[in-house]
Amino acid sequence: MGEEVRQERFGEADFARFAARLGEETEALGRWFDASDPEEGGECAGFELELCLVDGRQRPAPENQEILAAVADPHLVPELSRFNLELNSDPHPVEPGLLSALRAELEALGARVDREAEGRGLHFLMIGTLPTLPEAALTLENMSPLHRYHLLNDEVLRQRRGRPLHLDIRGRERLVTDHADVMLEAAATSLQVHLQVPLARSRRFYNAALVASAPMVGLAANSPYLFGKDLWAETRIPLFEQAVGCNPPLGRVTFGGGYARDSLYELFLENLREYPVMLPARLEDPAGTFPHLRLHNGTIWRWNRPIVAPDASGAIRLRIEHRVMAAGPSVPDVVANIAAYLGLVHVLVEAEETPESRLSFEAARANFYAAAEGGLDAEVLWLDGRRGPLRELWLRELLPLARQGLRGLGLNPEDTAFYLEEVLFPRLRDGQNGAAWQRAFVARHGADFPQLVGAYGQGQRSGRPVHEWEL
């Protein structure tokens, strides 16, 4: 989905041509899985971080094209709406300085965006859903001017036979609305962690990522408010699933239908068999780089998504994109969340008894939605069969496991100690994440969302983690 599509419309011949190429590339991918060196390619990690642009009144500012032109860096790319941007990191080897390297890259590019934004009376926010976003701003006029977005909108509506997207989220309050296009998706911004893994252990990593999804979505929850309603701690989850509401029963945005059994190739076969093509573009990339398969995969938003793509050397690599976390609240919080995920998923992968043998897929999925709704207060079932609040599980078991995992990866002990002991531990001790801070602010000051967003922005720009922010 990151590549622009040159065509302005599609015909039946385009769909037929694309489907044929997709079938050929899916077969070729099966041969690649069989023939590749299972241990080839070391682990690398990186991230994508979506941002909101806001003006002096703390309202969404549809000026991403101006910021993109001024910064002129390929690591900064447009998102669906004109008031969103996305920061992309380089892939970094999983070695001692990883966390420092990720933070340095995020801070450097963020500072450039901030300078350009401030010169226009704007600033950016890392937040899951923007409390001041009015539904009226989600129009096609505010869609970024890329063909692929407009074509995607047209195809979603075609598959829905012109029916509007229906949003019905029941949380602390209830939000029901119908929307005429896919711009509802632009109300959600996230942190996506990419982890390149050896083929031999890719199934274990994918299943571990599914098990870790509930702890991570609750830890990083930062999306309680949408269109004036207090909904889920991580409202972004049901919002995104319903904003691209087509292709039942799994949906285009999905937790999936089960653990991987033998190979992640199963998921690409599922893509071919179960998901209609949405963007049948005419692609010129070499067939060996799987261009049609990659574009099709990019229109299926699993919360944990396998990706095959060429690396900088041109070699095809496999990575897993962990999509469950909200953006923000601050740079140290973002890096701490990445650290927690890397540590936890590696411990689960290395466990002698696989986590998927100790927790059914149905329980992992139920945990995920419970944690998205309830945040750190959610009741979840864990591998030992005990059910309890997610915050207690993090303090009792998951934080020590993340520490063990990062130590096993050989990451810098000072970095590990800072992000786990000085950021995550006090956050968990106080029951704090972005969602909890936002709700506490409203409890003290009332539902003045511009005031909330202004205070949130000050906290983010202070560079301090969210548990240290004032209310």
N, C-alpha and C positions, 0 to 999 in steps of 0.2 A: 504493500500500500504506500510505501514511501516514494515510489517512482511515479512521475507524471504520466498520464495517458494522453496521447496526441489526438485521438479521435474525439469528435464532438457528439457522435451518436453511434449506436450499434444496430446492426441488422441481423436477420436470421443466419446469414452466411458467417458472420463473425462468431456467433455462438457455436455453430457447427465446427468451424475451424479451430476455435479455442478448445472445445471439448475433445477433439481428436488429439491435439497437441498435449493436453492435460493427461489424457490416457496414456500416451506414449511416454511422457516424462515420469508418470507414476510408476509404470513398469520399469523404466530405467532406474528409478530411485530404489526399487526393490533389489535390483542387481547391485547397486552401489552399497546398500546395506550388507549384502552377502559377500561382496568382494573386498570391501575396505578393511584396512588394518584396524582391528577393534581397539587398539591402544594408541593409535596415531593422534597427535594433536594434544597439547597440554591444556589445562583448564585456563580460561580467560573469563573475566567478568567486566561488565559495563552496565550502563543504565540509560534510560530515556526518562526525562522529567518534563511534564507538561505544566505550563504556566498560564495564569490569567493576567491580562493587562487591565488596569483600572485607572480611572481619571481622578481628579481632585475631589470629586463628590463620592468616590469609592464605588463608582458604577463601571460596568464593563466598557472598555475603550476599544472600538474596532479599528485599530491602527497597526496591526501586525506587519502589514506590507512595508510601512515606513521604517519600522524597527529592523526588519529583515534586510532591507536595502542598506541601511546605515551600518549595521554590524557586519554584513557580508562575510559570514562564516558558515561553511557547510555543516558545522555542528549545530547550527540553529536553523530550524525548519518550521514551515507553517503547520498549523493544525486546522481542523475542520472549520472553525470560526475565525473571523478577523480579530477577535479579542483573545485569542490563544496563540501560544508559541510552544515549541518543544526543543529542549536542550538534549543533545545526544553526546554521550561520552565516547571516547575511543575504547576499544577492547584492551584491558590491562591483564597481564599475566597474574595468576594467583600466586603471589610471592610476598615477602615481608612487607613491602611498602604499599600494598594495594589500597588500603583505606585512605592513607595520606594522598595517594595519587588521585583517587576518585574525588576527594574533597577539594584538592587543589584545582582540578579541572572544572568542577562545578562552580567554585568561587570565582575563578578567572573569567569564565564565560558569563556567569551571572552578573559580575561587575560591569562587563561591557554592555550587556542588555540594560542594566540599571542606569548607566550613564546616558544612553540614548533615550531611554524612557523619561528620565528626569528632565532632560532638555526639552521635552514636549509636554511637561506637566503631568506625567504619568508615572506609575511604578508597577512592578509585577508582583504577583502573589503566587506562592506555592500552597495551594489549598484544594481539597477534593471537590467541593462544590462552593460556588461563590454566593454568600447569603444575599448580596444585593443584586443578583442577576434577575431581571424581570423576564418572564416568559416571552413578552413582546419583543425582546432583543434577539430571540432565536428565529430569525427569518433568513430566507435565501439571500437577501441583500447583504447580510452579515456573514455569508459563507465565504471562505477564502477562495480567490479566483483561480482555482485549479480544476481542470476538466474532470479529474477522477472523482472529486467530491460531488459535483453536479450529476455525473453519470451514476454514481453510487445511489444518490437520492432517487433518481429516476427509476433505477432497477428495484430498489426496495419497494417503492410505491407500485411498480408494475407487478411484483410478486404478491403484493397485498391487494391487487386489483383496485388500486386507488383509495382503499380505506385508510383513514388517518391512523397515525400511531397513537395507541391508547396507553396512558400512564395511570397506574393505580397502585400507590404505595401506602401501606398501612403501617405506621410506626407509632410514635407517641401521639401524632396527629395523622390525619389521612389526606393524601393528595390525589385527586382524580382530575385528569385533563386529557383532551384529545389535541394532537398536534399534526399539522398538515405535511410535515417533512421530517427528515432525519436530524434536524438541528438540535433536538433534545440531547443528542449525544455530546454536543459541545458544552453542556452544563457540567460534565464530569472530567476532571483532570487527575492524572495518576503518576505514580512512580513505577516504572517497569524495570526489573532487574534481569539482565541477560547473563546466562552462565553457559559458556562453551564447555562441553564435557566429552570425554572419550566415548566412542560408540559402545564399547564393552559394558559401560555402566550407565548408559543413557536411560534405560528402562528404570533402573533403580532411582536415578535422579528425578525422573518425571513423577514416579509414584511418591517419592519423598516430598516433592514439591506440592503434590495434592494434599498429603497429610499435614504439611506445614502451613497450608493456606489459611486455615481458621486461626491459628495463633498469630499469623502475620497480619491478616486483615483487621483483627481486633487490636493488635498492638499499634498499628498505624492509622486507625480510624480517624477521619478528619472531614466528615461530610454530613453533619447533622441537619443542615438547613437547606431547603430548596423551595423557592417561590413563596417564602414567608412561612413555611410549615416546618415543624420539628418532627423529623421522620426517624430514620435509622441512624445509628452512630456512623455507618458507612453507607449512606443513601446512594452513593455512586454505583453500588453493585446492582440493586434493582433498577435504577435509572438506566444504566447502560444496557441491561438485558432487555428492557422494554422499549428502549429508544431505537433498536434495530429489530423490531418484533416481526420476524418472518422465519420461515423454515422450521416449523415444528417437526418432531417433538423436542429435540435438543435445543433448537434456537441457534442463531448465528453467534450469540454471546452466551457462553455456557461453561459450567463446571465440568461438563463431560458426562459420559455414560458409564464409565468404569475405569479401573486401573489398567495400565498397559500390561498385557499378559506375556508376550514374548519379545516384542520389539516396538519401537515407536513408529515403524513403518505402518503398523495397524492404523494409526491416526491419519496418515496420508491416504490410505485406502478408504477410510471413512470419509475424508474430504471428497474424494472422487465419487463415491457411491451415494452419499447422503446429502450433499450440499450443491444446489444448482449454481452454476457459474453466474457471477454478478458483473464482472468487468472483463468481457472478452476482447481485450486489447490485442492489436497486432504487435507482437514483440519481436525484436531483432537480436536479442542476446543469444549466444550459443546455446544449443539444446542441452549441452553438458552442464550448464549452470542452472538448469531447471527453472527458466523464467516463468512459464505458465503455471507450474506448480507453486512457485513462490508467491505469485500474485494472487492466485486462488486462495492459498493458505492465509494471506493477509486480509481476506474478507471473511474469515472465520475467527472470531475473537474468543478462543478458549481462555479461561482465566490463567491457565498454564499452557502455553502454546509451544510446540516443537517447531523449530525453524532450521531449514537447511539453506546455506548460502555460501558463496565463495568468500574466503578471507582475503587479506591484503595481497597474499601471494597467488591468489587464484584457486587455491585448493578448497574443495567443498568441506565445510565443517557443519556440525550439528550443535545447536544450542537450545536451551530452554528459556523461554521468556516468562517470568513470573510477574503477573499483571495485577495482583490483588491489592496492592498498597496504594493509598491516596498520596498525592503530592503533599509536601510540607511536613511539619510547620516551619522548620528552620533548617539551615544547612547541617548543623550537628545532628538534628533529629533524622534527617534523610540518610546521612551516612551511618548513623547508629542502626536504623532500620535495615539498611543493606547488610551491615555486619551481622545483625541478628539472624537474618535469613541465610546468609552464607554459612554461618556456624551451625545453625540448626539443621539445615538440609544435609550438610556433610556428615553430621553425627548420625542422622537417620539412614543415610546411604551406607555408612560403615557398620551399622548395627548387625550383629550376628544373626538376629531374628528380624526379618524384614518388617518394617512398620505396617505394610499393607497386609501382612499375615496376622497382625494383631488388632487392626482396626478395619472394619468393613468399609467398602467404598461408600455405602449408604450413610454410615456414621460420619465419615470424613466430609461428605457433602452437607449433611445436616449441621455439623459443627461449623462449616464455612458460613452458611446463611445465618445461623444463630449468632456467630461472632460479628458478622456484618451488621446485624440489627442491634445487638446488645453491647458491642465493643468489649472492653475489658471486664464488664460485669456479666457477660454471657456465660451460661452453663454449658460446658462441653464435656464430651466423653473422650478420655485419653487412652493410651495404649495399655495402661495397667488395669483398665476396666472401671476406673473411678470416674465419677462425674462431679464436676465442681466449677467454680468461677474461673474464668480464663486468667484473670490477674493472679490468683493464687497459684495456678498451674505454672505461669511464667516464673513467679518468685521461687516456687518450690523446686521445679524441675527444668523448665525450658531455658532459663537464663544460664544455669550451670552447664546445660548441654551445649548452648551456643558458645560459651566460653571454651568448653572442651573442643568443640569443632574448630574454632579459630586457632586454638593452640595447635591442633593437629595439622592445620594448613600452614603453620609456620609464620603466621602474620606477626607483625611487630607487637611485642607485649605491651608497650606503652600505648599504642593505638587501641589495642583490644581493651586494656584497662580503662582508657578514657571513655570509649563509646559504650561499653557494657556497665562499668561501675559508676561513672559520673554522669552519664546521660540516661541509659535505660533503667538502671536500678532505681534512682529517685523517681523517675517517671512512673514506674510500676508501683513503687512504695506508696506514692501519692494517688495512684489510680488515674494518672494523667496521660492524655494524648490530645491531639488537636480537637477532637470532638468534645472531650470533657472540658477543655478550656473554653471553647465557644459556648457551651451550655452554661458553664459557671458564670461567664460574662453576662449572658442574658438574664440569668437568675439574679444577678446583682444590679444590672443597669436597665433591664427591660429589653424588649425586642426592637432596639434601635440598631438596625443592621448596618447602616453607614458608620455609626460609632464603633460597632463591633469590628468591621473590616478595617477601619482606621487604626484601632488598637492592635489588631492582629498584625497589620503591616509594620507597625512600630516594633512589635516583638520580634518579627521575622528579621527585620533589618538590624536589630540589636546584636544578632549573631549568637544569642543565648538560646539554649533548648527550652521547649515550651513549659516545662515544669518550673522554670525560673521567671516566667512572664508575670507581670502584674495584671490584676483584673481592674 
